[in-house]
Amino acid sequence: MSVGSLALTALAQDYVDMEAQRAAAAQTAPADPYAPRGAQSYPATSYGVNNAPTAPAGTAMAPAAASAPPVGAQPVMQQAEGQNQNLGLLYSQIQQLQQQVMQLNGKLEEQAHELRQLQEQSLQRYVDLDKRISGGAAVAGGDLAAAEPASAPAAAPDDSLVLPTGPSAVGSAPVAAQRGEAEAYRAAYSLVQSQKFDQAVQAFQQFQRNFPAGKYAPNAYYWLGELYLVVQPADLESSRQAFTMLLSQYPDNAKAPDALYKLGKVQFMKGNREKAREYLDQVISRYGSTNSSAVKLAKDFIAENY
């Protein structure tokens, strides 16, 4: 073999040994991060409308997407809105009914109060009438029962009945009882004592028709005025007319102070406060120097109501 061939063979052997060493070193040494790398393939991605990536859980959606109702939700929403409107209307109606109930309760309380006042007034009138009846029951029954025959004048009842003893409006001389007048008056007054007030009203009305200018006419007017106040319902206007007739036709009668006081009370009950005060003041000014009980009653009534 020649020297040239031996040299080439030695060089080839050295190259092989060096490549073997480099391969061994590459397996044991760490990878170089800056070393060049081969091309990598990635999956194709499309950002079209139908292939948009799904948003992760908990990620807020865009306002336009959040406000758009799902398909088929509009009828449900309209139905819910209609129900809300019905509930609001129902609530408003309930409030109106509650207000109306409160108003009715207020009116009911007012009417109950007025009814209690009327009952108290009616009871007071009844008690007053009962006292007058009780005070004159014994003497009235005895004196009228002891009346002489129809041709003779009847005996005067007691002072509680206050029959006219002075001159009347129709003449200066005392009026004599007419035939049958005492009996008719006694029958009417017995109905008052028996508390048959409706029948007593009819009896005294008939008495007035039969004996319009009789001896007992002033008392018939007075008792009619009293009875119209205690019958149910009370007849204030008829009571006023009866007391007014007594005062106009028999101003000097002993029962005039009581009739004037009663006339003031009737006007007060009718709502005429000023007119009532005039009558009550007249009682005090005209009869203040007498011992009439009407004076004290008028003063007490003024103190309580004015």
Steps between C-alpha positions, in 0.01 A plus 500: 500500500620848423556779743205707352246227556605456860457874564147508358403201701624664819309823429178313437537312823556825695179655349295199596631514854422873531141456374449219747616723783268782393197270489579370848539855631167610348316222682639590841507887478182716575296630208592845379192729524642721231569224260301509177186284490309346221164635378192404706147461371200655681123414460314731267277750688201691350351809664178502307155564656394141517839368613574756774677353802284435805555749784635349818259440790433814712605739220255794464329521165485809290199730573343436163510123547370521862200719413378292213219267625517140399279373225138456624548708820301808385149351560605395850631847578182664370290270715708589808460872429123455469487320834698781665255757365203299633663474843560877506136569409377258765718665765364843406142374530574352842635836618187677376278248679695550822452876477128456439472268800676756718263773382197281567630417847537871571145573387371205702668635812350844440153354454539285810600811697200693367272208583631490856437873532146461370436214739630704791287797399194279458564341839538842661173619348330185614634541855388863504155404380482214749583739787223735394255214471600352837474835671145562386362149478332479840326836503413495131325168532312601811393849394394408149321189625317717749381738228138600533242396244539625148274802562731632771861621452765244577739543791849620408773237507820546698774755423717247316247496220487882511160559355423865419379693805536854360353670196554333167569644158131486403366703789570654836281267705607147601381236259249247630530135415267386224271201516706178491831691494623380840430136416676526164800664657516241776486216246784652296711565806453143625665379181800717584515346846485154345788599270287433194646801331385438144141453617532803726600714202188393313282561806630855554466575128138392516459707816620810316256441218211455741595781741715752309438779754431285804623549851759227465618602153830656621594179677406295196744706292772457761459124529494465124828690484650263758360187336631588155849492653473152653323309223717303260605661279481841664296763314691821568295722272167392650646556846610849402154581366330377818719709733467800269118472505501496878718813520311689230149423621563476875799725581390551861455135575707362788649245262642769268853503657535124453363520145748778416789295641386192307471707185864600541605137537301400192669770294838378627415143398399627157844657464387863546747592773452877477121475509521258790720744693244776446224291658720396792601861565132599495427243769765656724407863427122455530479260792832551678326666797253210541546161655446320170722195457531587131742782588752266660459249219567769240814618680632146533432426134685813390797414721521149355454585133624855442 
